[in-house]
Amino acid sequence: LVLYTLLFVIFFASFVWTLSQRSAVDFNITRAHLYPFSSRFESGKKIIQNQIQMHLKNQTDAPLVVNILLSEKNIARGFRLSSPASELRLAAEQDVKMPAFIEIDENQYSLNNNSIEIILVTDKTRIIKLFKFIKVE
């Protein structure tokens, strides 16, 4: 009986600790399924685009304001994040899927600099996700 009680206390404490370590926002990025890579011409320049799907879930019981942006080093290299919303208001336990584009001018693109950092920021959390930018010929 003592062994069962001890095991129950250990498992319950592990469960509580796991829940306390959980992030306020679940944030995932995947490539778009139909047209993940594309290009377009704008003012005589070729713009390379990668379409992504962002999946965000508020894992708290309170509303959250979430900002999504690229890292400063990616912006300095010429990358841009084109999204319907760079600032989102997520209701408690709201689950959102949102498309976005990462783009760069073709003459600024380099194979050595294709790792993109997408940053999600709330008042309490900062999550960085890495994304590999791919150029199609």
N, CA, C and O atoms as a GROMACS GRO file, in nm:
protein
  548
    1LEU      N    1   0.083  -0.120   0.000
    1LEU     CA    2   0.000   0.000   0.000
    1LEU      C    3   0.088   0.126   0.000
    1LEU      O    4   0.056   0.225  -0.067
    2VAL      N    5   0.196   0.122   0.076
    2VAL     CA    6   0.288   0.236   0.080
    2VAL      C    7   0.354   0.257  -0.056
    2VAL      O    8   0.372   0.370  -0.101
    3LEU      N    9   0.390   0.149  -0.122
    3LEU     CA   10   0.453   0.158  -0.254
    3LEU      C   11   0.357   0.221  -0.356
    3LEU      O   12   0.398   0.307  -0.434
    4TYR      N   13   0.232   0.180  -0.355
    4TYR     CA   14   0.134   0.238  -0.447
    4TYR      C   15   0.112   0.386  -0.418
    4TYR      O   16   0.100   0.466  -0.511
    5THR      N   17   0.107   0.423  -0.294
    5THR     CA   18   0.090   0.564  -0.257
    5THR      C   19   0.211   0.645  -0.303
    5THR      O   20   0.196   0.755  -0.356
    6LEU      N   21   0.329   0.592  -0.282
    6LEU     CA   22   0.451   0.660  -0.324
    6LEU      C   23   0.455   0.677  -0.476
    6LEU      O   24   0.489   0.785  -0.525
    7LEU      N   25   0.421   0.574  -0.550
    7LEU     CA   26   0.417   0.583  -0.696
    7LEU      C   27   0.313   0.685  -0.743
    7LEU      O   28   0.339   0.762  -0.835
    8PHE      N   29   0.197   0.686  -0.679
    8PHE     CA   30   0.093   0.783  -0.714
    8PHE      C   31   0.142   0.926  -0.692
    8PHE      O   32   0.122   1.012  -0.776
    9VAL      N   33   0.207   0.951  -0.579
    9VAL     CA   34   0.259   1.085  -0.549
    9VAL      C   35   0.366   1.125  -0.651
    9VAL      O   36   0.367   1.239  -0.696
   10ILE      N   37   0.453   1.034  -0.688
   10ILE     CA   38   0.557   1.064  -0.787
   10ILE      C   39   0.496   1.096  -0.922
   10ILE      O   40   0.534   1.195  -0.985
   11PHE      N   41   0.401   1.015  -0.969
   11PHE     CA   42   0.338   1.040  -1.098
   11PHE      C   43   0.257   1.169  -1.097
   11PHE      O   44   0.258   1.244  -1.195
   12PHE      N   45   0.186   1.195  -0.988
   12PHE     CA   46   0.108   1.319  -0.979
   12PHE      C   47   0.199   1.441  -0.978
   12PHE      O   48   0.169   1.541  -1.044
   13ALA      N   49   0.309   1.436  -0.905
   13ALA     CA   50   0.405   1.547  -0.902
   13ALA      C   51   0.467   1.569  -1.040
   13ALA      O   52   0.487   1.683  -1.082
   14SER      N   53   0.496   1.462  -1.111
   14SER     CA   54   0.550   1.473  -1.248
   14SER      C   55   0.448   1.539  -1.340
   14SER      O   56   0.483   1.623  -1.422
   15PHE      N   57   0.323   1.500  -1.326
   15PHE     CA   58   0.216   1.558  -1.408
   15PHE      C   59   0.201   1.708  -1.381
   15PHE      O   60   0.192   1.787  -1.475
   16VAL      N   61   0.200   1.748  -1.255
   16VAL     CA   62   0.187   1.889  -1.219
   16VAL      C   63   0.308   1.967  -1.270
   16VAL      O   64   0.292   2.077  -1.322
   17TRP      N   65   0.428   1.911  -1.256
   17TRP     CA   66   0.548   1.980  -1.303
   17TRP      C   67   0.545   1.998  -1.455
   17TRP      O   68   0.581   2.104  -1.506
   18THR      N   69   0.501   1.895  -1.528
   18THR     CA   70   0.491   1.903  -1.675
   18THR      C   71   0.393   2.011  -1.716
   18THR      O   72   0.422   2.089  -1.807
   19LEU      N   73   0.280   2.019  -1.652
   19LEU     CA   74   0.183   2.123  -1.684
   19LEU      C   75   0.236   2.263  -1.653
   19LEU      O   76   0.208   2.357  -1.727
   20SER      N   77   0.312   2.277  -1.546
   20SER     CA   78   0.366   2.409  -1.511
   20SER      C   79   0.473   2.455  -1.609
   20SER      O   80   0.496   2.575  -1.622
   21GLN      N   81   0.540   2.363  -1.677
   21GLN     CA   82   0.646   2.396  -1.772
   21GLN      C   83   0.594   2.421  -1.914
   21GLN      O   84   0.671   2.457  -2.002
   22ARG      N   85   0.466   2.402  -1.934
   22ARG     CA   86   0.406   2.416  -2.067
   22ARG      C   87   0.407   2.562  -2.111
   22ARG      O   88   0.380   2.652  -2.031
   23SER      N   89   0.436   2.585  -2.238
   23SER     CA   90   0.437   2.719  -2.295
   23SER      C   91   0.294   2.772  -2.307
   23SER      O   92   0.200   2.695  -2.323
   24ALA      N   93   0.280   2.905  -2.300
   24ALA     CA   94   0.147   2.966  -2.311
   24ALA      C   95   0.091   2.951  -2.452
   24ALA      O   96  -0.031   2.946  -2.470
   25VAL      N   97   0.179   2.943  -2.551
   25VAL     CA   98   0.136   2.933  -2.691
   25VAL      C   99   0.206   2.815  -2.758
   25VAL      O  100   0.328   2.798  -2.745
   26ASP      N  101   0.129   2.735  -2.828
   26ASP     CA  102   0.185   2.629  -2.912
   26ASP      C  103   0.201   2.690  -3.051
   26ASP      O  104   0.104   2.738  -3.109
   27PHE      N  105   0.323   2.687  -3.106
   27PHE     CA  106   0.354   2.756  -3.232
   27PHE      C  107   0.428   2.660  -3.324
   27PHE      O  108   0.536   2.613  -3.291
   28ASN      N  109   0.369   2.631  -3.441
   28ASN     CA  110   0.430   2.542  -3.539
   28ASN      C  111   0.426   2.606  -3.677
   28ASN      O  112   0.335   2.683  -3.709
   29ILE      N  113   0.526   2.574  -3.757
   29ILE     CA  114   0.535   2.626  -3.894
   29ILE      C  115   0.557   2.509  -3.988
   29ILE      O  116   0.643   2.424  -3.964
   30THR      N  117   0.479   2.505  -4.097
   30THR     CA  118   0.497   2.404  -4.202
   30THR      C  119   0.492   2.474  -4.336
   30THR      O  120   0.446   2.588  -4.348
   31ARG      N  121   0.540   2.405  -4.437
   31ARG     CA  122   0.529   2.459  -4.573
   31ARG      C  123   0.385   2.444  -4.621
   31ARG      O  124   0.314   2.352  -4.581
   32ALA      N  125   0.343   2.535  -4.707
   32ALA     CA  126   0.210   2.524  -4.767
   32ALA      C  127   0.207   2.400  -4.855
   32ALA      O  128   0.309   2.361  -4.912
   33HIS      N  129   0.092   2.338  -4.868
   33HIS     CA  130   0.083   2.212  -4.940
   33HIS      C  131   0.073   2.228  -5.092
   33HIS      O  132   0.139   2.154  -5.165
   34LEU      N  133  -0.006   2.321  -5.140
   34LEU     CA  134  -0.025   2.330  -5.285
   34LEU      C  135   0.089   2.400  -5.358
   34LEU      O  136   0.145   2.345  -5.453
   35TYR      N  137   0.124   2.520  -5.315
   35TYR     CA  138   0.228   2.598  -5.382
   35TYR      C  139   0.329   2.651  -5.280
   35TYR      O  140   0.324   2.769  -5.245
   36PRO      N  141   0.420   2.566  -5.233
   36PRO     CA  142   0.513   2.613  -5.130
   36PRO      C  143   0.619   2.711  -5.180
   36PRO      O  144   0.670   2.792  -5.103
   37PHE      N  145   0.652   2.704  -5.310
   37PHE     CA  146   0.756   2.791  -5.366
   37PHE      C  147   0.698   2.863  -5.487
   37PHE      O  148   0.625   2.804  -5.566
   38SER      N  149   0.731   2.990  -5.501
   38SER     CA  150   0.687   3.065  -5.618
   38SER      C  151   0.778   3.186  -5.636
   38SER      O  152   0.864   3.214  -5.553
   39SER      N  153   0.756   3.256  -5.743
   39SER     CA  154   0.828   3.381  -5.768
   39SER      C  155   0.734   3.474  -5.842
   39SER      O  156   0.638   3.430  -5.905
   40ARG      N  157   0.762   3.602  -5.833
   40ARG     CA  158   0.684   3.703  -5.903
   40ARG      C  159   0.776   3.817  -5.940
   40ARG      O  160   0.887   3.829  -5.886
   41PHE      N  161   0.731   3.900  -6.031
   41PHE     CA  162   0.808   4.017  -6.071
   41PHE      C  163   0.740   4.141  -6.018
   41PHE      O  164   0.619   4.157  -6.029
   42GLU      N  165   0.821   4.229  -5.960
   42GLU     CA  166   0.771   4.354  -5.905
   42GLU      C  167   0.871   4.464  -5.939
   42GLU      O  168   0.986   4.458  -5.896
   43SER      N  169   0.829   4.562  -6.014
   43SER     CA  170   0.916   4.673  -6.057
   43SER      C  171   1.041   4.623  -6.127
   43SER      O  172   1.150   4.677  -6.106
   44GLY      N  173   1.028   4.521  -6.210
   44GLY     CA  174   1.140   4.467  -6.285
   44GLY      C  175   1.231   4.376  -6.205
   44GLY      O  176   1.331   4.327  -6.259
   45LYS      N  177   1.201   4.351  -6.078
   45LYS     CA  178   1.283   4.264  -5.995
   45LYS      C  179   1.209   4.133  -5.970
   45LYS      O  180   1.087   4.131  -5.954
   46LYS      N  181   1.285   4.024  -5.968
   46LYS     CA  182   1.225   3.894  -5.938
   46LYS      C  183   1.224   3.874  -5.786
   46LYS      O  184   1.328   3.883  -5.720
   47ILE      N  185   1.107   3.847  -5.732
   47ILE     CA  186   1.089   3.823  -5.590
   47ILE      C  187   1.065   3.674  -5.570
   47ILE      O  188   0.974   3.616  -5.630
   48ILE      N  189   1.147   3.610  -5.485
   48ILE     CA  190   1.132   3.468  -5.455
   48ILE      C  191   1.048   3.456  -5.328
   48ILE      O  192   1.070   3.526  -5.230
   49GLN      N  193   0.950   3.364  -5.332
   49GLN     CA  194   0.859   3.348  -5.219
   49GLN      C  195   0.853   3.203  -5.173
   49GLN      O  196   0.858   3.110  -5.254
   50ASN      N  197   0.842   3.184  -5.044
   50ASN     CA  198   0.809   3.055  -4.984
   50ASN      C  199   0.682   3.075  -4.903
   50ASN      O  200   0.676   3.163  -4.817
   51GLN      N  201   0.581   2.995  -4.931
   51GLN     CA  202   0.457   3.006  -4.856
   51GLN      C  203   0.461   2.910  -4.738
   51GLN      O  204   0.499   2.794  -4.752
   52ILE      N  205   0.421   2.961  -4.622
   52ILE     CA  206   0.420   2.880  -4.501
   52ILE      C  207   0.280   2.880  -4.440
   52ILE      O  208   0.196   2.965  -4.471
   53GLN      N  209   0.258   2.784  -4.353
   53GLN     CA  210   0.134   2.776  -4.276
   53GLN      C  211   0.174   2.784  -4.129
   53GLN      O  212   0.249   2.700  -4.080
   54MET      N  213   0.125   2.885  -4.060
   54MET     CA  214   0.153   2.900  -3.917
   54MET      C  215   0.034   2.849  -3.837
   54MET      O  216  -0.081   2.882  -3.867
   55HIS      N  217   0.062   2.770  -3.737
   55HIS     CA  218  -0.042   2.715  -3.651
   55HIS      C  219  -0.015   2.762  -3.509
   55HIS      O  220   0.089   2.731  -3.451
   56LEU      N  221  -0.108   2.838  -3.454
   56LEU     CA  222  -0.093   2.893  -3.320
   56LEU      C  223  -0.209   2.847  -3.233
   56LEU      O  224  -0.323   2.843  -3.278
   57LYS      N  225  -0.179   2.812  -3.110
   57LYS     CA  226  -0.284   2.776  -3.016
   57LYS      C  227  -0.254   2.839  -2.881
   57LYS      O  228  -0.148   2.817  -2.822
   58ASN      N  229  -0.350   2.917  -2.833
   58ASN     CA  230  -0.341   2.974  -2.698
   58ASN      C  231  -0.371   2.862  -2.600
   58ASN      O  232  -0.482   2.808  -2.599
   59GLN      N  233  -0.275   2.827  -2.517
   59GLN     CA  234  -0.292   2.716  -2.423
   59GLN      C  235  -0.326   2.764  -2.282
   59GLN      O  236  -0.314   2.690  -2.185
   60THR      N  237  -0.370   2.890  -2.273
   60THR     CA  238  -0.408   2.945  -2.143
   60THR      C  239  -0.558   2.970  -2.140
   60THR      O  240  -0.627   2.955  -2.241
   61ASP      N  241  -0.606   3.008  -2.024
   61ASP     CA  242  -0.748   3.040  -2.011
   61ASP      C  243  -0.772   3.191  -2.012
   61ASP      O  244  -0.875   3.239  -1.964
   62ALA      N  245  -0.677   3.267  -2.068
   62ALA     CA  246  -0.688   3.412  -2.079
   62ALA      C  247  -0.652   3.454  -2.222
   62ALA      O  248  -0.574   3.385  -2.288
   63PRO      N  249  -0.707   3.565  -2.271
   63PRO     CA  250  -0.670   3.614  -2.404
   63PRO      C  251  -0.522   3.654  -2.409
   63PRO      O  252  -0.464   3.697  -2.309
   64LEU      N  253  -0.462   3.639  -2.527
   64LEU     CA  254  -0.321   3.674  -2.548
   64LEU      C  255  -0.307   3.760  -2.672
   64LEU      O  256  -0.380   3.743  -2.769
   65VAL      N  257  -0.212   3.852  -2.668
   65VAL     CA  258  -0.173   3.928  -2.786
   65VAL      C  259  -0.040   3.870  -2.832
   65VAL      O  260   0.056   3.863  -2.754
   66VAL      N  261  -0.034   3.828  -2.960
   66VAL     CA  262   0.082   3.759  -3.013
   66VAL      C  263   0.137   3.839  -3.131
   66VAL      O  264   0.061   3.878  -3.220
   67ASN      N  265   0.268   3.864  -3.133
   67ASN     CA  266   0.335   3.928  -3.246
   67ASN      C  267   0.424   3.827  -3.315
   67ASN      O  268   0.494   3.750  -3.250
   68ILE      N  269   0.420   3.827  -3.449
   68ILE     CA  270   0.503   3.736  -3.528
   68ILE      C  271   0.592   3.821  -3.617
   68ILE      O  272   0.545   3.909  -3.689
   69LEU      N  273   0.723   3.794  -3.612
   69LEU     CA  274   0.818   3.872  -3.689
   69LEU      C  275   0.940   3.790  -3.724
   69LEU      O  276   0.960   3.681  -3.671
   70LEU      N  277   1.021   3.843  -3.814
   70LEU     CA  278   1.149   3.781  -3.848
   70LEU      C  279   1.257   3.840  -3.760
   70LEU      O  280   1.243   3.949  -3.705
   71SER      N  281   1.366   3.765  -3.746
   71SER     CA  282   1.478   3.815  -3.665
   71SER      C  283   1.544   3.933  -3.736
   71SER      O  284   1.531   3.950  -3.857
   72GLU      N  285   1.615   4.013  -3.659
   72GLU     CA  286   1.683   4.130  -3.714
   72GLU      C  287   1.786   4.092  -3.820
   72GLU      O  288   1.802   4.163  -3.919
   73LYS      N  289   1.857   3.980  -3.799
   73LYS     CA  290   1.959   3.941  -3.897
   73LYS      C  291   1.894   3.899  -4.029
   73LYS      O  292   1.952   3.923  -4.135
   74ASN      N  293   1.776   3.837  -4.024
   74ASN     CA  294   1.706   3.802  -4.149
   74ASN      C  295   1.655   3.926  -4.221
   74ASN      O  296   1.663   3.934  -4.344
   75ILE      N  297   1.605   4.022  -4.148
   75ILE     CA  298   1.560   4.147  -4.208
   75ILE      C  299   1.677   4.221  -4.271
   75ILE      O  300   1.664   4.277  -4.379
   76ALA      N  301   1.792   4.221  -4.203
   76ALA     CA  302   1.912   4.286  -4.257
   76ALA      C  303   1.958   4.220  -4.386
   76ALA      O  304   2.015   4.286  -4.472
   77ARG      N  305   1.935   4.089  -4.400
   77ARG     CA  306   1.973   4.018  -4.523
   77ARG      C  307   1.871   4.036  -4.635
   77ARG      O  308   1.895   3.991  -4.747
   78GLY      N  309   1.758   4.103  -4.607
   78GLY     CA  310   1.661   4.133  -4.712
   78GLY      C  311   1.533   4.052  -4.709
   78GLY      O  312   1.447   4.071  -4.795
   79PHE      N  313   1.518   3.962  -4.614
   79PHE     CA  314   1.396   3.881  -4.607
   79PHE      C  315   1.281   3.964  -4.549
   79PHE      O  316   1.302   4.053  -4.467
   80ARG      N  317   1.160   3.933  -4.594
   80ARG     CA  318   1.040   3.999  -4.545
   80ARG      C  319   0.935   3.893  -4.514
   80ARG      O  320   0.926   3.791  -4.583
   81LEU      N  321   0.855   3.918  -4.411
   81LEU     CA  322   0.743   3.832  -4.376
   81LEU      C  323   0.617   3.904  -4.418
   81LEU      O  324   0.587   4.013  -4.369
   82SER      N  325   0.543   3.842  -4.508
   82SER     CA  326   0.417   3.898  -4.555
   82SER      C  327   0.305   3.811  -4.500
   82SER      O  328   0.289   3.695  -4.538
   83SER      N  329   0.227   3.868  -4.409
   83SER     CA  330   0.125   3.792  -4.339
   83SER      C  331  -0.002   3.875  -4.326
   83SER      O  332   0.005   3.998  -4.320
   84PRO      N  333  -0.117   3.809  -4.322
   84PRO     CA  334  -0.241   3.884  -4.302
   84PRO      C  335  -0.244   3.958  -4.167
   84PRO      O  336  -0.313   4.058  -4.153
   85ALA      N  337  -0.170   3.908  -4.070
   85ALA     CA  338  -0.165   3.974  -3.940
   85ALA      C  339  -0.030   3.949  -3.874
   85ALA      O  340   0.009   3.834  -3.852
   86SER      N  341   0.040   4.056  -3.842
   86SER     CA  342   0.164   4.040  -3.768
   86SER      C  343   0.136   4.045  -3.618
   86SER      O  344   0.217   3.998  -3.538
   87GLU      N  345   0.022   4.101  -3.581
   87GLU     CA  346  -0.022   4.101  -3.441
   87GLU      C  347  -0.159   4.036  -3.434
   87GLU      O  348  -0.253   4.079  -3.501
   88LEU      N  349  -0.170   3.933  -3.352
   88LEU     CA  350  -0.296   3.860  -3.338
   88LEU      C  351  -0.345   3.867  -3.195
   88LEU      O  352  -0.266   3.871  -3.100
   89ARG      N  353  -0.474   3.869  -3.181
   89ARG     CA  354  -0.537   3.857  -3.049
   89ARG      C  355  -0.602   3.720  -3.044
   89ARG      O  356  -0.699   3.693  -3.114
   90LEU      N  357  -0.548   3.634  -2.959
   90LEU     CA  358  -0.600   3.498  -2.945
   90LEU      C  359  -0.686   3.490  -2.819
   90LEU      O  360  -0.641   3.525  -2.710
   91ALA      N  361  -0.809   3.445  -2.836
   91ALA     CA  362  -0.896   3.423  -2.721
   91ALA      C  363  -0.845   3.303  -2.642
   91ALA      O  364  -0.757   3.230  -2.688
   92ALA      N  365  -0.899   3.283  -2.526
   92ALA     CA  366  -0.858   3.170  -2.443
   92ALA      C  367  -0.879   3.040  -2.519
   92ALA      O  368  -0.987   3.013  -2.570
   93GLU      N  369  -0.773   2.959  -2.525
   93GLU     CA  370  -0.774   2.828  -2.591
   93GLU      C  371  -0.809   2.833  -2.740
   93GLU      O  372  -0.852   2.732  -2.796
   94GLN      N  373  -0.791   2.948  -2.804
   94GLN     CA  374  -0.819   2.960  -2.947
   94GLN      C  375  -0.708   2.895  -3.029
   94GLN      O  376  -0.590   2.904  -2.995
   95ASP      N  377  -0.747   2.831  -3.136
   95ASP     CA  378  -0.658   2.760  -3.228
   95ASP      C  379  -0.670   2.825  -3.365
   95ASP      O  380  -0.780   2.832  -3.420
   96VAL      N  381  -0.558   2.875  -3.422
   96VAL     CA  382  -0.562   2.948  -3.548
   96VAL      C  383  -0.458   2.891  -3.644
   96VAL      O  384  -0.345   2.864  -3.605
   97LYS      N  385  -0.499   2.873  -3.770
   97LYS     CA  386  -0.405   2.841  -3.878
   97LYS      C  387  -0.406   2.960  -3.973
   97LYS      O  388  -0.512   3.008  -4.013
   98MET      N  389  -0.286   3.007  -4.009
   98MET     CA  390  -0.276   3.128  -4.088
   98MET      C  391  -0.166   3.115  -4.192
   98MET      O  392  -0.054   3.077  -4.159
   99PRO      N  393  -0.196   3.145  -4.319
   99PRO     CA  394  -0.092   3.143  -4.422
   99PRO      C  395  -0.007   3.269  -4.416
   99PRO      O  396  -0.051   3.374  -4.367
  100ALA      N  397   0.115   3.258  -4.465
  100ALA     CA  398   0.205   3.373  -4.474
  100ALA      C  399   0.309   3.344  -4.581
  100ALA      O  400   0.324   3.230  -4.625
  101PHE      N  401   0.380   3.449  -4.624
  101PHE     CA  402   0.487   3.437  -4.722
  101PHE      C  403   0.616   3.493  -4.663
  101PHE      O  404   0.615   3.594  -4.593
  102ILE      N  405   0.726   3.425  -4.692
  102ILE     CA  406   0.858   3.481  -4.667
  102ILE      C  407   0.916   3.508  -4.804
  102ILE      O  408   0.917   3.419  -4.890
  103GLU      N  409   0.963   3.630  -4.826
  103GLU     CA  410   1.010   3.668  -4.959
  103GLU      C  411   1.139   3.748  -4.952
  103GLU      O  412   1.174   3.808  -4.850
  104ILE      N  413   1.209   3.745  -5.068
  104ILE     CA  414   1.335   3.817  -5.080
  104ILE      C  415   1.358   3.847  -5.228
  104ILE      O  416   1.315   3.772  -5.315
  105ASP      N  417   1.426   3.958  -5.257
  105ASP     CA  418   1.466   3.988  -5.395
  105ASP      C  419   1.569   3.884  -5.438
  105ASP      O  420   1.656   3.845  -5.360
  106GLU      N  421   1.560   3.842  -5.564
  106GLU     CA  422   1.651   3.737  -5.613
  106GLU      C  423   1.798   3.778  -5.600
  106GLU      O  424   1.882   3.693  -5.569
  107ASN      N  425   1.830   3.905  -5.624
  107ASN     CA  426   1.971   3.947  -5.618
  107ASN      C  427   2.025   3.955  -5.475
  107ASN      O  428   2.146   3.967  -5.456
  108GLN      N  429   1.939   3.948  -5.373
  108GLN     CA  430   1.984   3.947  -5.234
  108GLN      C  431   1.993   3.806  -5.177
  108GLN      O  432   2.048   3.786  -5.068
  109TYR      N  433   1.940   3.707  -5.249
  109TYR     CA  434   1.937   3.570  -5.199
  109TYR      C  435   2.075   3.506  -5.208
  109TYR      O  436   2.147   3.525  -5.306
  110SER      N  437   2.111   3.430  -5.106
  110SER     CA  438   2.236   3.355  -5.105
  110SER      C  439   2.209   3.218  -5.045
  110SER      O  440   2.136   3.207  -4.947
  111LEU      N  441   2.268   3.114  -5.102
  111LEU     CA  442   2.250   2.979  -5.049
  111LEU      C  443   2.303   2.966  -4.907
  111LEU      O  444   2.255   2.882  -4.830
  112ASN      N  445   2.401   3.048  -4.872
  112ASN     CA  446   2.460   3.040  -4.738
  112ASN      C  447   2.372   3.103  -4.631
  112ASN      O  448   2.391   3.078  -4.512
  113ASN      N  449   2.277   3.184  -4.672
  113ASN     CA  450   2.193   3.257  -4.576
  113ASN      C  451   2.046   3.220  -4.591
  113ASN      O  452   1.962   3.309  -4.601
  114ASN      N  453   2.015   3.092  -4.594
  114ASN     CA  454   1.875   3.054  -4.617
  114ASN      C  455   1.805   3.001  -4.492
  114ASN      O  456   1.695   2.947  -4.503
  115SER      N  457   1.865   3.015  -4.376
  115SER     CA  458   1.801   2.975  -4.251
  115SER      C  459   1.728   3.097  -4.193
  115SER      O  460   1.790   3.199  -4.163
  116ILE      N  461   1.597   3.084  -4.179
  116ILE     CA  462   1.513   3.195  -4.135
  116ILE      C  463   1.468   3.170  -3.991
  116ILE      O  464   1.428   3.058  -3.956
  117GLU      N  465   1.475   3.273  -3.908
  117GLU     CA  466   1.424   3.266  -3.772
  117GLU      C  467   1.293   3.343  -3.766
  117GLU      O  468   1.291   3.465  -3.786
  118ILE      N  469   1.184   3.272  -3.736
  118ILE     CA  470   1.054   3.334  -3.719
  118ILE      C  471   1.027   3.339  -3.569
  118ILE      O  472   1.035   3.237  -3.500
  119ILE      N  473   0.996   3.458  -3.520
  119ILE     CA  474   0.985   3.479  -3.376
  119ILE      C  475   0.841   3.511  -3.338
  119ILE      O  476   0.776   3.596  -3.400
  120LEU      N  477   0.792   3.441  -3.237
  120LEU     CA  478   0.662   3.469  -3.179
  120LEU      C  479   0.686   3.532  -3.042
  120LEU      O  480   0.759   3.476  -2.960
  121VAL      N  481   0.623   3.648  -3.018
  121VAL     CA  482   0.645   3.720  -2.894
  121VAL      C  483   0.510   3.750  -2.828
  121VAL      O  484   0.420   3.803  -2.893
  122THR      N  485   0.498   3.716  -2.700
  122THR     CA  486   0.386   3.760  -2.618
  122THR      C  487   0.446   3.839  -2.502
  122THR      O  488   0.567   3.859  -2.497
  123ASP      N  489   0.363   3.883  -2.410
  123ASP     CA  490   0.417   3.958  -2.297
  123ASP      C  491   0.501   3.869  -2.204
  123ASP      O  492   0.582   3.921  -2.128
  124LYS      N  493   0.482   3.736  -2.209
  124LYS     CA  494   0.557   3.646  -2.121
  124LYS      C  495   0.645   3.546  -2.195
  124LYS      O  496   0.733   3.485  -2.134
  125THR      N  497   0.623   3.528  -2.324
  125THR     CA  498   0.688   3.421  -2.397
  125THR      C  499   0.756   3.474  -2.522
  125THR      O  500   0.709   3.567  -2.586
  126ARG      N  501   0.870   3.412  -2.556
  126ARG     CA  502   0.939   3.439  -2.683
  126ARG      C  503   0.980   3.303  -2.739
  126ARG      O  504   1.060   3.231  -2.679
  127ILE      N  505   0.922   3.268  -2.856
  127ILE     CA  506   0.949   3.139  -2.919
  127ILE      C  507   1.015   3.165  -3.053
  127ILE      O  508   0.965   3.246  -3.132
  128ILE      N  509   1.126   3.097  -3.080
  128ILE     CA  510   1.196   3.111  -3.208
  128ILE      C  511   1.187   2.978  -3.282
  128ILE      O  512   1.224   2.873  -3.230
  129LYS      N  513   1.137   2.984  -3.406
  129LYS     CA  514   1.129   2.865  -3.492
  129LYS      C  515   1.219   2.888  -3.613
  129LYS      O  516   1.223   2.998  -3.668
  130LEU      N  517   1.291   2.784  -3.652
  130LEU     CA  518   1.377   2.792  -3.770
  130LEU      C  519   1.304   2.737  -3.891
  130LEU      O  520   1.229   2.640  -3.882
  131PHE      N  521   1.327   2.801  -4.005
  131PHE     CA  522   1.264   2.763  -4.130
  131PHE      C  523   1.369   2.773  -4.239
  131PHE      O  524   1.443   2.871  -4.246
  132LYS      N  525   1.378   2.673  -4.325
  132LYS     CA  526   1.475   2.674  -4.433
  132LYS      C  527   1.410   2.732  -4.558
  132LYS      O  528   1.315   2.675  -4.611
  133PHE      N  529   1.461   2.844  -4.606
  133PHE     CA  530   1.410   2.910  -4.726
  133PHE      C  531   1.468   2.839  -4.848
  133PHE      O  532   1.589   2.814  -4.854
  134ILE      N  533   1.382   2.806  -4.944
  134ILE     CA  534   1.424   2.731  -5.063
  134ILE      C  535   1.393   2.814  -5.187
  134ILE      O  536   1.285   2.870  -5.202
  135LYS      N  537   1.492   2.821  -5.275
  135LYS     CA  538   1.474   2.891  -5.402
  135LYS      C  539   1.448   2.788  -5.511
  135LYS      O  540   1.520   2.688  -5.521
  136VAL      N  541   1.346   2.812  -5.594
  136VAL     CA  542   1.318   2.725  -5.707
  136VAL      C  543   1.370   2.793  -5.833
  136VAL      O  544   1.368   2.916  -5.845
  137GLU      N  545   1.414   2.714  -5.924
  137GLU     CA  546   1.468   2.768  -6.050
  137GLU      C  547   1.358   2.785  -6.152
  137GLU      O  548   1.384   2.829  -6.264
   0.00000   0.00000   0.00000
